[in-house]
Amino acid sequence: MAEFHLDGSVTQPFWDNSVKPRVAVNPGDTVVFECPEPCGQVTPEWTDQDLAAINFDLIHALVGSVYVKGAQPGDALQVDVLDLKHKGWGWSGHLQDFGLLAEDFNFAYMHHWKLEGNQCHFGVNDIVVPFAPFCGTMGVTPAESGRHDTIAPAFNAGNVDIRDLGIGSTAWFPVFVEGAMFACGDCHSSQGQGELCGTGIESPMDVTLRFNVVKGRAPKELQFFKPGPLSRNDSKGFHVTTAHGPDLLENSKTAARYMIDWLVEKQGVTRSQAYVLCSTVGDLVLSEVVDAPNYIVSLYMPLSVFNHNIPFGDTTLRYRSGL
């Protein structure tokens, strides 16, 4: 089977079935995508002010399209995630009018990460997050003509931001046009379930994928296989905040606010830094949806990322017994 390489000199911040594919591959072939920084403009020197002026027209800087021979509407495009390699840096942040708590954080905040081997260094209080890479955006081209925005996910998948689509996973996409016309990018070095503030650790990466076609087996929407374990963060337990109410979105916001309060008080970070940590390593979980009128949303924060002494005393029992 052949291996192809697509550099990041040409990016595709849209879905469009009229775009000429950059490469045509056979089932079983692999492609190495040189994916730029997800927004196609951020550098390690960017400041809060630069982020406030970001150009949304360049988001997401996808690499593609890949024409897979034999793929027809009604088929499933199978994509095996073989490898992702970082380039030593990444960033997170929040933007005005964007994210779960946009009303609380109505300003831009930029945070830079240093990536070394399998570690992502937050740069504050010796907080270190495991490198757990994936493409936030992978998808096929819709059947509808014209250019389609990449920000919202749809039936073609796209910007799904599912952190479990990492190395070793296999994804199946419905095919809508001949050749499927696949593109990917928006790489994250780590992200919590929910991506609360709107960013993971946004990073340029080299992504290696293998393509196959499953004839006549198109799923209605993206489906995937994820090998265990689910997270490298699950080694020292979690601090969990919960929120109840009839509105799951409002419960999510409340659980996040509780966690931000805890991180500021107990981990010595700013509120913006806490919001970023909720987005990059915190897992938003739908805990209970059957006992109307109130439902439970929980936010899990892994204690393994905090390498300094947890300020609850010198025993695990002390931590467990109080706030």
Secondary structure, DSSP 4 states (H G I P E B T S, - for coil): --EEEE-TTS-B-SB-TTSPPSEEE-TT-EEEEEE--TTSS--TT--HHHHHT--GGG---BEEEEEETT--TTSEEEEEEEEEEE-SEEEEEE-TT-STTTTT--S-EEEEEEEETTEEE-SSTTBEEE---EEEEEE---SS-S-B-SSS-BTTEES---TT-BTT-EEEEE--STT--EEEEEEES---TT-TTS-S-B--EEEEEEEEEETT---SS-EEE-PSPS-TTTTS-EEEEEEEES-HHHHHHHHHHHHHHHHHHHH---HHHHHHHHHHT-EEEEEE-SSTT-EEEEEEEEGGGB-SPPTT-SSHHHHHH--
